[in-house]
Amino acid sequence: MLPLIIQGGMGIGVSNWRLANAVSRTGQLGVISGACLDSVFVRRLQDGDPGGHMRRAMEQFPIQRIADETLRRFFRADGREPGEPYKLLPLGRQAMPIARQELTMLAGFVEVFLAREGHANPVGMNLLAKIQLPTLPTLYGAMLASVGYVLMGAGIPREIPGVLDQLAQHQPARFRFDLEGPPAGTVEYLEFDPRVHWATTTTPTTPPPLLRPKFLPIVASNSLATMLARKANGRVDGFVIEAPTAGGHNAPPRGEAQFNERGEPIYGERDEVDLVKMKELGLPFWLAGGAGHPGRLIEAQEAGAAGIQVGTLFAFCEESGFDPALKHSVLDSAARDEVTVLTDALASPTGYPFKVVDWPENLEPDAPRERVCDLGYLRIAYSREDGAVGYRCPAEPEAAYVEKGGSIEETVGRRCLCNALFSAVGLPQVRAGIVEPPIVTSGDDLANISAFLRGRTSYAAADVVAYLLAAPPATVAPAAPAAPAAPAALAAPAGPGAPAARAARDPLDSL
């Protein structure tokens, strides 16, 4: 059976194993974030693995040599000393060393194993197409733990269905490596061979085939959905249709860029998704973005959807990975209607618009953050003059970026999302006594969360599921019936005040 509710796979460590486990226990689809899992994993080990959860899952990893070596390298029984920085992993490269592949596999396995522990319902993993380097070993590790769904957005994941087919058979897999400025006719790939890792075991034979997870691309246009349904190199099992009101990265508006007075990109009719055409593809789909309200599920189903994906409400529940003090601070401000969510067109090094939360206690540091790129997950690969592959990030030091062929204009307003999002989940790097400041991302729905809180200061994931499955509030019928708008499109806001105006025209617009 398909889930009615998919929990959003948010951020770096926000949608952690605890949250996915709690949601899946209700019978809906819990989803873990697969972004940067290798670094999340080793930081938990360096903090002493409170509760022993990482080590408990590592004991179940089928290649114990890898688990033992990882414990030896990263586990600190007493945690780090105050002010001690985390030990970093080397920056990723196209040709990933075997040891890094194995660590990444293990991280994916551990997160899925813990999310599945104690119940028989499926869990999903969300990945960003923009973060390519760790994708293959992360997927394989997750599949070793029997992940049930893979969701992927922020790009065109056309080759991932075929990758899942190959990995399920423990066969070599590859997909095209995005490279700026390659020589004409040159195609680069990222490659991964599971057999290499099984060959080092005491009984070097590959195990039986794995469960092939269902694949749900996250799309924001009919054209992308149609292309993936017809031209992907394997089976696509459905879609998540994400409106620009959703948190994290949003698809950029189509056509010439226009901005409102806050500097936010303006979305228009070209960015609406025609749900009638989506139904014609014959695949299930879920609506995301502003769906966290009673009655939205019914509206989505009436429009042909299998259900909804909800992020914001789950992001701030007790089980989510946000730092507890940060979470409570945001919720306290939201309860007083003192939060704003800005769609920042510049913040993300990817060039995609990115939602940033601001609230009264979100105090910026007195001195600007020193630009440094030491995690590198959002770096862009490019072809150097000598033919080698180089890596650059608009959020790294400006001089270094320009030296690598980047434009100084591309560095303006960029922020290191990697370090900032690790800080938001309580895993901040420390440099010379200075703690990396966090960035909190959320959907636009955060501004309306007070109606859900109803005076509460905290809540559980199960409370969110119960709320979403409740019938919509009773409404008074209008004196004179109006001609209903056909629920044919998922609309996007065109500027300040637009969401309310469009919702009055068509209830699906607010999804």
N, C-alpha and C positions, 0 to 999 in steps of 0.2 A: 504494500500500500504506500502511496506517496504521502509525504508529510503535508499537513496543512500550513504549518509554520516552520520556516527555516530561520534559525538564529544566525545573525550576521557574523561573518568571520573577520573580526575587526582588528586592525592595528597590529603592532608587535606585542604579543603577549596579553592583549586585552581579552580576546576570545581564547582563553586558556583551557586546559583539560578539565578544570573544575567546572567551568561554565558549561562546556559542551556536555559533560557528564550529567549535570543537573537537568539540562534541557532534554537530552535524549531519554532520561528516566521518565519524563512526562509523556513519552510517545511521539514527541516532535523531533525535528532534526537539529541536534547540537552540532556546532561547527567550530573547529579549532583554527586559529590563524597559523599558517605554515610559514609566514614571513620571518626570516632571520632566526629560525628555530635553533640553529646550531649555536648561535651566540647566546640566545635566551637560556638554552640548556646548560652551557658551561658556566654561565654566571650563577645559576641556581646551585650548581655543584660548588662553586667557589664560596658561596654564602653558607655552606654547610649542609645543604639539602634538608631544610627543616621538614620534619615529619618523615623523612626517609623515602619520599615518594619516587624520586628519580632512581634511587638505588633499587627499590622494589621492582620497578618496571625493567630496569637494566638486567636484573636476574633472569628475565624471561626472553631476552634477546637471543635469537637462535645462533648467533656467532659470538660466543662468550669472550673470545680473545679480544674483540673490539671493545666490549664493555669493560673488561679488566684494564686495558690500556688507557681508556678514557678516565676511569677512576684514578689511576695512578697519576695522570697528568694534571687533572683539574680539581679533584675533590679535596676540600679543606674541611676537616672534621670540625674545627672550631670557627670556621668562617674567616673572613678577612679582618685584618686589624682596622680600627677606625681611621678613615682617611686613606686607606690603601686602595689603589686603583685595581680594577679588574685586569686579569691577564687576557689579552686580546688574541683572537684568532688571526692568522695571516689574511691579508686581503685576497678575495677570490680572484681566480684567473680562469681563462678558457680551458686550459689543460689543468684540471683539478688533481692535485696529488691524491694518491690512494688513501692516505691517512685522513685527509679532509673529507673524501667521499664517505669513508666509514663513519666518521664522527657525525656527519650530516644524516646518514642513514639511521644511525642510532637515535639521534634527536627526534626524527620523524616518527620512529617506532615508539619511543617512550611517550610522546604526547598523545598519540592515538591509543596506545595500550591503556593509559590512565583514563582517557575519555570514555573508553568502552568498559572499563572495569565495573563489575557489580550489576550489570544489566545486559539484556540481549538485543537492544535496539541499535540501529546503525548510527554512526557518527560521520561527519564530513570534515574535509580539510579545505581551507580557502588559500589560494596562492595568487600572487600578482604576476601577470605575464611580463611586467617590466623588470622583475627581479629574476633573471634567467639562470645565473650561474649555479645556485644550489637546487634548482627545480628537480632534476632527474634523481639524484640520491635521496632528496626529501620524499619524493613520491614513492620510491621503492621502499624506503623504511616504513612509510605509512601503510603501504600495501602489505608488508610483512606482518603488520598488526591488524590487518583486515579492515582498513578504512572503507566505508560504504559509499561515500560520495566525494568527488573532487569538484570544487568550484574555482573558477579562475576569471579574473577581470583585468582591467588596466592594460589592454592590448588585444591582439588577435590570436587566440590560442588554437590555431587551425591544426597544428600537428600533435597536440596533446592526446586526442583520442587514440591515435596510432601508438603513441608512447605507452599509454596504459595497456593496450593490447600486448605489446612486446614485453613489458615488465611483468605482466601477469604470468607469462611463460618463462620468466627469468632469462629473457633474451636481450641482446644488446639493443639499446634505444638511442635515438638522437633526434634533435630538432634544430632548425635553423637559428644561428647565433646572429642577433642584430648587431650590425657593425656599420658605423658611419664612414662614408668615403672609401669603400673597398675598390680595388682595381676592377675594371669592367670584366664581367663574366666570372668574378670570384664569389663563391658561396662558402661561408664558414658554418661549422656545426658545433654544438655541444653534444658530447657523447658519454655514454655510461654503459658498462658491461657488468651485470650482476655476477656473472660466472667467475670473474676475477676474485671476488671476495669469498665465494664458496670454495674455491680451489685451495684456500689457505687453512681450511678447517681440518680436523683430525680425520673426518670422513668426507673427502672432497667430492661430494655428489650434490647436485642441486635438488631441492625439495620438490614436492608436487606443485602443480600450478596454483597460483594465488587467485583470490577473488578479484575480478576486474571491477573497480568501482564505477558507479554511474558518473557521467561527466556533465556538469551544468555550467556552460559559459555564462558570464555576467555581461550583458549587452545593454546598449543604450540606443540602438537603432534597428529598424527592420532590415536594413541592408546587411548589417553584420550578422544578424541572426540567420537570414536567408543564406548567406555565403557559408556560414559554419554548418548549417543543416545539410547543405547540398555538396560542399566541397571539402569538408574536413576529411582527414585520412583515416577515419574510423567513426565509430558510432557516437553521436551526440544524443544524450538522453533527455534533454530539456534545457530551459533557459531561466535565468534570473534577469528580469528587466528592471534596471536601476534608473530611477529618476534623479535629477541633479539635486534633489533635496536630501539625498542620502549622505552619510558621513564619509570621512576619508577622502580618497581620490574620486573625482567626478570626471566623466568624459567631457572634453571641451565642447563648447557650442559649435555647431556646423556653420560654415560660411564666415564672412568677415567678422572679426572680433569686435564686440561692442561691450561697454562697461557702464554700470550705474555710478551714482555719486560716491558709493563706498569702494569703488574699484573692483566690484564683482562682475564676472562675465554675465552677460544677459543671454538667456535662453529663449528661443522663440518656437514658432510652429514647426520649423525644420527639425527640431530636436524632440518632437513628440513621437511616441511609438504607437503605431496603428495596431490595436489589439485584434481587430478583425483579421488582418493579414497574419498576425502571429498565430491565430487559431488555424489558419490555412496550412501552416507548416506541419500540423498534426503531432506536435510534441508538447508536453506539459510545460507550463511556465508559471513563475511566481513573480509577483509585483513587489518592488522594493523602493523605499524612499517615502517617508511620511505614512507608513502603514501601521504604526504602533497605536491604534485606537480600536475600541470595540466597534464592530460593524464593518471595518475595512476588509476583513476576511470574506464576509458575505458579498460585499460589493465587488471584490476581486473575482470571486467565483462566478458571479452573475455576468462578469465581463469575459469569462472563459478561462480564467486562471485556475491553476490547481491550488493556489494558496498565496501566502505572502512571505516575504523575508523582512525581519525586523532586527534593527541593530541598536538604536539609541537606548531603548528601555533595558535591553540586556546588558549594554555596556556599563551601566551604573548600578547593576544589582550586586548583591553581596558576593556572589561567586566570581565576578569578573576580575580581570587582572589589574585594573587600575590601582595605583597606590591608594590604600584606604583613606588616608588623610586628604589626598587630592580629590578622591571621589566624593567624600562627605562635604568638602568645601564647595564643590560645584553644585551638588544637590541642594545644599543650604541656600545658595544664591539663586538656583533655579526655582526653589519654592517661593522665593520673594520676587520672582520675575526679573531677576537682575543678571541674566546671562544673555549674551549675544553670540551668534554663530556667523562667522564671516567666511564666504567662499573666496579664499585668497588665490588670486590668479598667478602669483609669483612664488609663493612659499616653497612648493615642491620642486626639487631638482629635475623631476621628470617632465616638467612643463604642463602637467595636468593640473586643473584647479583642485585645491585642497581645502577642506573645511577646518577652520581653526576656532576654538571656543575662547571667549574672553569673559571674565567675571571679576567682581571687585577685588578678590584676594589674589588674583593672578598678577602678581607684582613682577614687572620686568627687572632683571638685575641692573644695578647701578652702572656697571660697565658693559659694553657690548661683548658678546661672546667671541672668543678667539676662534677664527675659522680653522677647522681641522677636519680632515676626512680620514678617519682611522677604522671605520667599519665598512664603508664602501659598497653597500648593497645597491644603492641607486646610481652608481657610476655608469657612465655611458662609454661603451667600447668604440674605439675608432681605429682606422688604419693609419699608422704612422708613415712618414716618408720613406723609412727604410723597409717598409713592408710588414713590420711587426705589429701586433695589436697593442694599443695603448688604452688607458682608462682615464677619464676625467669626470669631474662633477662640478656643476655651477656653484655648489655651496662650499667647495674647497677654497683655500686661499686664492685670491684673485690672480696674483702673479703666476701661480702654478697653473691655473686654468688657462690663462692667456698663452703661456709658454707652450702648452699642449695643443694650441691651435683654436682654442675657444675664444669667444668674443666677450669683452669686458661688460658689454650691455647685458649679457645673459646671466651675469652674477648678481645683478641688482635685485634685492629683495629675497634672494634665495636663503633658505634656512636648512640646517642639517637635520632632516627628519629622522635619520637613523638614530643619532644620539638623543634627540629630544623625545622620541617615542619610547626608547628604553627607559628614560627618566620617568616618564608618565606611569610606567608599570613597576616602579620601585627598584629598578636595576640601573641606576645612573652611574656613569663613569665619573671618576674624580681625577682632576689634574691640578697638581700643586695646591691642593686643599680646596679647589673650586669645584663645586658639583654642577654637572651639566643641567641647565634648566629644562623643564618639560614643555611639551606642546600637547594639548588635549584636543582631540578631534571628535566630532559628533555630528549627527544629522541635524537638520533644521528643527526637528521635533523636540529638541531639548528645551526650546523656549516655551513649550506647552506641557512640560512634564509635571508641573504642579497639579494639574487636574488628575493625574494618575497617583501622585504621592498622597494627596488628601491628608496632609499633616504628618505623614510618616517621614522618618529620617533615613530609613533603609528598608530594603525589601529583597525577596529572593527571586531566583529565576522562575520558580514554579508560580509565584504571584503574577509574573508577566504573562505566562502561558494562560493562566486562568482568566486574566483580564482580556486578553486578545480573543479568547474563545467565547466570551460573554456576548449576549445579544446586544445590538446597538441601543442607545437610549431612546425612549419613546419621544416622538416628535408630534407636533400639532399639524394636522393636514391643512394646506393652504385653502383659503376660501374659494378660490377659482383655480382649477387645475391648469398647470402650465405644460406646454409641450416639452416632454423630456428630451434632454440632449443625448444623442446616441453615444454609448460608452465605447467609442472607437479609438481613443488615443489617450496616451499617458502624457499629460501636459507638463510643461516645465515653467517655472516662474519667469516672468519677463522683467522683474525689477522690484523695488520696494513696494510692499503692499499687494503685489500681484497674487501671491498664493491664496489669500482670502477671497479676492475678487473672482479668481478662476474656480475656486472650490464652490462658490455659489452657483456658477454656471453648470458645473458637472462634478458630482461627488468623487469621481475617479481621478480628477485632476490632482487632488491632494495626496494621492498615492505616489 
